[in-house]
Structures are given as C-alpha cells and as structure tokens.
Amino acid sequence: MDRQRKNVLFALSASKELGAKVAKHLGMKLSPVEIKHFADGETMVKSVESIRNKHVFVIQSTSKPVNENLMELLIAIDSFRRASAKSITVLLPYYGYARQDRKTLGREPITCKLVADLLQQAGATRVTIIDLHSAQAQGFFDVPVDTCSASYTVLDAMIKEAGTRNTVIVSPDYGSVKRARDLSLLYNLPVAILDKRRPEPNKAEITNVLGFVRGKNAIIIDDMIDTGGTLVAACKALKQKGVKKIFAGATHGLFSRDAVANFNTALKHKYIDRLYIGNTLDNVNHIGIKGLKIVDVSPLLADILNVYMTDTDKSITQLYKKLTHSNSKGRKSWK
C-alpha cells in the first residue's frame, strides 16, 4: 500500500490502545518500536524498522506518569530524527503541563512553554493537540500546530441520550464560556455559566449559576476531569437550582486522587445522571466508574492523520466539526 510505504505510524506506551484503533481506521499497521528501561531508570526508544525518508507519525499522551511519558516521547522523537525521518508529526491526544501556561504568582514557571520547546528541540516538525487547555498556548510553538477539538464528538454522544428538548449547555467556569457557546450553536441550545472560584489548587467552589436552568436537562462539558472537584461541585449546584437531569462529560479523563470514588458517589446519588469521557487516555478503559460512557475519538484522530498523509488542502477545522453529525459506528476506514 502506498500509504504504508511513505508513512510510518507509532504508538508509544501511554497510547497503545488508542493508537491501535487509529491505525485500524486508517487501514494501517502500527510500526513496531523498541522501548527499553535500564537498571538506573534510563529509557531508550528506537524504531525496529527503517524509517529513512519516511513521514513519521507518533501518538503519545503525556499523562500520568507525566514525566516518564513525556521523556519517552522526547527520546522517541530524537531517535526518529537521527534515523533520517523525512518529517515527524507528534499527535498529543492529551498535552501534559498544558495548565501551567502562565504565571499566576511571582517566581512560577511556564512549563507549557518549556514542553513546547523540548518537543521542537527534539525534532518534531508538526504538532497536533486535542482539546488544548488554553488556545493561546499555540503561540509557544514555532512549528505548525493544529489544535483540534474532540469536545464535538463527546457532545454528539451526549446529545444522542439527552436530546435537545428542554436542554441547556452549561459552562463549568468563565474560562470555558467560548467552548460552551460554540457547542451550543451546533444544536441551537441556550447557555448557562457557573460562577466558580478556587480557594486553593484542585479545590473549587460554585457561588452562583448565571442563566435559567430550573426544570431543564443540563449538559456540562469541559476539556478535562482531574480530581473531579470542579465537576461534582458544579453538578450539585445545578441540582440545587432545580435541574432535572445532568449529563456531564470531558474530553480527557485524568481521574486523580479520589476522583473515581467521588464520581461513583455522585452517580449513585444522582448528582450526575451520566458521565461521558473521550478515550484520549488509555486508562479510562479500566477506570472502574459505574455509569461511565467512553466516547471513541479515534475516528477523528484518524481523519486528521489522513489529511496529513494524503497531503491535501482539506481544512482540519471543517473536518472535526463535520464529525459531530457522524456516528463513529460503521465509519469506513481510510484504506
């Protein structure tokens, strides 16, 4: 196959399950990669097969353990560059350190920028990120960057269950208003906003709900769920305001600390009626939350990579927005 001859697709340790699904949609095989861990903790990554003059695509979420997965990715990129790859496209389903994108207090680092520098220095010639926490972080890169949204795919699954009648899209905070507004326009739904403050890291308090929500079904969607404190607090506040059913979701499911127990409790007591998560992180397939619905975003990622591999002038933006009205089941592969 011409595609397999010119292009090479790798999936590293944090994205093996997602990478296998993407490869299947593309009608390709994942290329074998050798990953070794030495006695002192050092990592070595190299392609098993020759990649000279080929376009390399590597999938890796820099999720927990963040530093180990990030270092593995950097070593892999360096290895591919030194193996004479023609180009190296890094697909980050989840970008670790994305929340450290500015200084909120004196002497704090901007680690999101540091990671961008490291990816470029290692040899990445293009970077694709799914649901980047802050869109302005694109400016940290000096190579082409596509920031694509799987929120549309997650929302499509939520709408199929919640419906559009008597439904409101809820922004979990002011920073997510643009995302909520963009998603609401797809189905001509009203928007409500939660007034949130953070007294300390990983702790959220909802002080008010802006918008009419009483008697409605609420869809609340964010880019990520970490400890879950923000989302659970938001759902409790909405229930107190008279919301009937709450369908909550996010693209990335980190589920740190007591998140799994907290969501199981919230689902049991109907603070949340259904929880949706994209499979950008492999761990969500084994997380153990009752009432969790996993939304497969691999068709979207495959369609994005197909644009790169076929070297067309097709718009990535229109591509992922168009997917909102496509059912991932029964989609034809890019063979």
C-alpha positions in Angstrom: 0.0 0.0 0.0 1.3 3.4 -1.0 0.2 5.0 2.4 2.1 2.4 4.4 5.2 2.8 2.1 5.5 6.5 2.6 4.2 6.9 6.2 5.0 5.3 9.5 2.7 5.3 12.5 3.9 4.7 16.0 2.0 4.5 19.3 4.1 4.8 22.4 3.4 3.4 25.9 0.7 5.8 27.0 -1.4 5.5 23.8 -1.1 1.9 22.6 -4.9 1.1 22.8 -5.9 4.4 21.2 -3.1 4.1 18.6 -4.3 0.6 17.6 -7.8 2.0 16.9 -6.5 4.9 14.9 -4.3 2.6 12.8 -7.4 0.3 12.1 -9.4 3.3 10.9 -6.5 4.3 8.6 -6.2 0.8 7.3 -2.6 0.7 8.5 -0.5 -1.3 10.9 1.3 0.2 13.8 5.1 0.1 13.2 7.0 -1.7 15.9 9.0 0.3 18.4 11.5 -1.0 20.9 11.3 0.6 24.3 13.9 -0.4 27.0 14.3 0.7 30.6 17.8 0.3 32.0 18.6 -0.6 35.6 19.3 3.0 36.6 15.9 4.2 35.2 17.1 5.5 31.8 14.9 4.9 28.8 15.8 4.0 25.2 13.4 4.2 22.3 14.0 3.2 18.7 12.2 2.1 15.6 12.6 -1.6 14.8 12.3 -1.0 11.1 14.0 1.6 8.8 12.2 4.9 8.6 14.7 6.7 6.3 12.9 9.4 4.2 9.5 8.4 5.6 6.9 10.6 7.2 6.7 9.6 10.8 3.6 10.0 12.9 3.8 9.3 16.7 0.9 9.1 19.1 1.6 9.7 22.8 -0.5 11.3 25.6 1.8 12.8 28.2 -0.4 11.8 31.0 0.3 10.1 34.4 3.2 9.2 34.9 3.7 12.6 33.2 7.4 13.0 33.3 8.1 9.4 32.2 5.7 9.5 29.3 7.0 12.9 28.2 10.6 11.8 28.4 9.8 8.6 26.4 8.2 10.8 23.7 11.2 13.2 23.5 13.6 10.3 23.2 11.5 8.7 20.5 11.4 11.9 18.5 15.2 12.3 18.8 15.6 8.7 17.7 13.4 9.1 14.7 15.2 12.3 13.7 18.6 10.6 13.9 17.1 7.7 11.9 16.6 10.2 9.0 12.9 10.5 9.1 11.6 12.9 6.4 9.2 14.6 8.9 7.9 13.9 12.4 4.4 14.7 13.3 3.6 14.4 17.0 -0.1 13.7 17.9 -0.8 14.6 21.6 -4.2 13.3 22.5 -3.5 14.9 25.9 -0.9 17.5 26.5 0.6 17.3 30.0 1.7 20.5 31.6 -0.8 22.5 29.5 -2.3 24.1 32.6 1.0 25.7 33.5 0.6 28.2 30.7 1.1 31.5 32.6 2.5 32.9 35.8 -0.2 33.4 38.4 2.3 34.3 41.1 5.9 35.5 41.2 8.7 33.0 40.5 6.4 30.4 38.9 7.5 28.6 35.7 5.6 28.5 32.5 6.1 24.8 31.9 3.7 24.5 29.0 6.2 26.7 27.0 9.1 24.6 28.2 7.5 21.4 26.9 6.8 23.1 23.6 10.5 24.0 23.3 11.5 20.5 24.2 9.3 18.9 21.6 10.7 21.2 18.9 14.3 20.8 20.0 13.9 17.0 19.9 12.9 17.2 16.3 9.1 17.5 15.9 8.2 19.2 12.6 4.5 19.4 13.3 2.4 19.0 16.5 -1.3 18.2 16.8 -3.1 18.6 20.1 -6.6 17.5 21.1 -8.5 20.0 23.2 -5.6 22.1 24.4 -6.4 23.6 27.8 -5.7 27.2 26.7 -5.8 28.0 23.0 -3.2 30.8 23.3 -0.6 28.1 24.1 -0.4 27.5 20.3 1.9 30.6 20.3 4.5 28.6 22.3 5.4 26.7 19.2 7.5 27.7 16.2 6.4 24.7 14.1 3.0 24.1 12.6 0.4 23.3 15.2 -3.2 22.0 14.8 -5.3 22.3 17.9 -8.4 20.1 17.3 -11.5 19.6 19.5 -12.9 16.2 20.4 -15.5 18.0 22.5 -17.8 18.0 19.5 -17.5 14.2 19.3 -18.2 13.8 23.1 -21.2 16.3 22.8 -22.6 14.4 19.9 -22.8 11.2 22.1 -24.3 13.2 25.0 -27.0 14.7 22.7 -28.0 11.3 21.5 -29.0 10.4 25.0 -30.1 13.7 26.5 -31.9 15.1 23.4 -32.2 18.8 22.6 -35.7 19.4 24.0 -35.6 21.4 27.3 -31.8 21.2 27.4 -29.2 23.8 28.3 -25.4 23.7 27.8 -23.6 24.7 31.0 -20.1 26.2 31.1 -18.3 25.0 34.3 -16.5 28.3 34.6 -15.8 31.6 32.8 -12.8 30.2 31.1 -14.9 27.6 29.3 -17.6 30.0 28.1 -16.3 30.1 24.5 -16.3 26.3 24.3 -19.8 26.1 25.7 -21.1 28.8 23.3 -19.5 27.1 20.3 -21.0 23.7 21.2 -24.4 25.3 21.9 -24.6 26.8 18.4 -24.5 23.3 16.9 -27.9 22.5 18.3 -29.2 26.0 18.9 -29.3 25.5 22.7 -29.2 28.1 25.5 -26.1 28.6 27.6 -25.7 28.9 31.4 -22.5 29.8 33.3 -21.3 28.7 36.7 -19.6 31.3 38.8 -16.6 29.4 40.2 -13.7 30.3 42.4 -10.6 28.3 43.5 -9.6 29.0 47.2 -6.7 26.6 46.6 -5.4 24.2 43.9 -7.7 21.3 43.0 -10.5 22.8 45.1 -13.5 24.6 43.6 -16.5 26.4 45.0 -19.6 27.3 43.0 -21.0 30.6 44.2 -23.7 31.2 41.6 -25.4 30.0 38.4 -25.9 32.5 35.7 -28.8 31.6 33.4 -32.1 29.8 33.5 -31.7 26.1 34.4 -34.7 25.2 36.6 -36.7 22.3 35.1 -34.2 21.7 32.3 -31.8 18.9 31.5 -28.2 20.2 31.7 -25.2 19.2 29.6 -21.9 20.3 31.2 -18.7 19.6 29.3 -15.1 20.5 30.0 -11.8 19.8 28.4 -10.6 17.6 31.2 -11.5 16.0 34.5 -8.6 15.8 37.0 -9.7 15.3 40.6 -13.3 15.9 39.6 -13.9 18.5 42.4 -15.0 21.2 39.9 -17.4 19.0 38.0 -19.0 17.4 41.1 -19.4 20.8 42.8 -20.9 22.2 39.6 -23.4 19.3 39.3 -24.5 19.7 43.0 -25.1 23.4 42.4 -27.2 22.7 39.4 -29.3 20.2 41.2 -29.9 22.8 43.9 -31.1 25.2 41.2 -33.8 22.7 40.1 -32.1 20.9 37.1 -33.8 17.7 36.2 -31.0 15.5 34.7 -27.3 16.2 34.4 -25.2 14.8 31.6 -21.6 15.6 32.4 -18.5 15.0 30.3 -15.0 15.9 29.2 -12.5 15.0 26.5 -9.7 13.9 28.9 -10.2 11.8 32.0 -7.3 12.0 34.3 -9.2 10.9 37.4 -6.6 11.8 40.0 -6.7 11.3 43.8 -10.2 10.3 44.9 -11.9 11.1 41.7 -13.2 7.6 41.0 -14.8 7.2 44.4 -16.2 10.8 44.2 -17.8 10.1 40.8 -19.2 6.8 41.8 -20.8 8.5 44.8 -22.2 11.4 42.6 -23.6 8.9 40.1 -25.2 6.8 42.9 -26.9 9.8 44.4 -27.9 11.2 41.0 -25.9 14.4 41.3 -24.8 13.2 37.8 -27.1 11.0 35.7 -24.5 10.0 33.2 -20.7 10.7 32.8 -19.0 10.8 29.4 -15.3 10.7 28.7 -13.3 10.6 25.5 -10.7 7.8 25.2 -7.7 10.2 24.7 -6.1 8.4 27.7 -5.9 4.6 27.7 -6.5 4.4 31.4 -10.2 5.4 31.0 -10.9 1.9 29.6 -10.1 0.4 33.0 -11.1 3.2 35.4 -14.0 1.4 37.3 -16.7 4.1 37.4 -20.2 2.8 37.2 -22.3 4.8 34.7 -19.3 6.0 32.7 -19.7 6.1 29.0 -16.5 6.1 27.0 -16.7 8.0 23.7 -14.3 6.8 21.0 -12.4 9.7 19.4 -10.1 7.5 17.3 -12.2 8.2 14.1 -11.5 11.9 14.5 -7.8 11.3 15.0 -7.6 9.0 12.0 -9.3 11.6 9.8 -6.8 14.2 10.9 -3.9 12.0 10.2 -5.4 11.0 6.8 -5.3 14.7 5.8 -1.6 14.8 6.6 -0.8 11.6 4.9 -2.7 12.4 1.7 -1.1 15.9 1.5 -4.4 17.5 0.7 -5.5 21.1 1.3 -8.6 19.9 3.2 -9.4 22.1 6.3 -8.8 20.4 9.6 -11.3 22.7 11.3 -14.1 21.8 9.0 -13.1 18.1 9.3 -13.6 17.8 13.0 -16.7 19.9 13.1 -18.3 17.8 10.4 -17.7 14.7 12.6 -20.2 15.9 15.1 -23.0 14.7 13.0 -21.3 11.4 12.1 -21.8 8.2 14.0 -18.5 6.6 14.7 -20.1 3.2 14.3 -19.9 1.9 10.8 -17.5 4.6 9.5 -15.4 3.4 6.6 -11.7 3.1 7.2 -9.2 5.0 5.1 -7.9 2.0 3.1 
